[in-house]
């Protein structure tokens, strides 16, 4: 299970968040932590997905993809 980076970018654009550094600051985490959460090499824990979904006001399922190559 992975977070769909393209969906996150779409949601960032809708909230006028310009970059991942800004998003990390708004979430109260470091840019490195956010990079790890969004990386295809990292399976995020449920709380990371829920926190990101809550921030954007979407269902956590909307942020998940199963294939890291897509």
Order of alpha helices (4+ residues) and beta strands (2+ residues): beta-alpha-alpha-alpha-alpha-beta
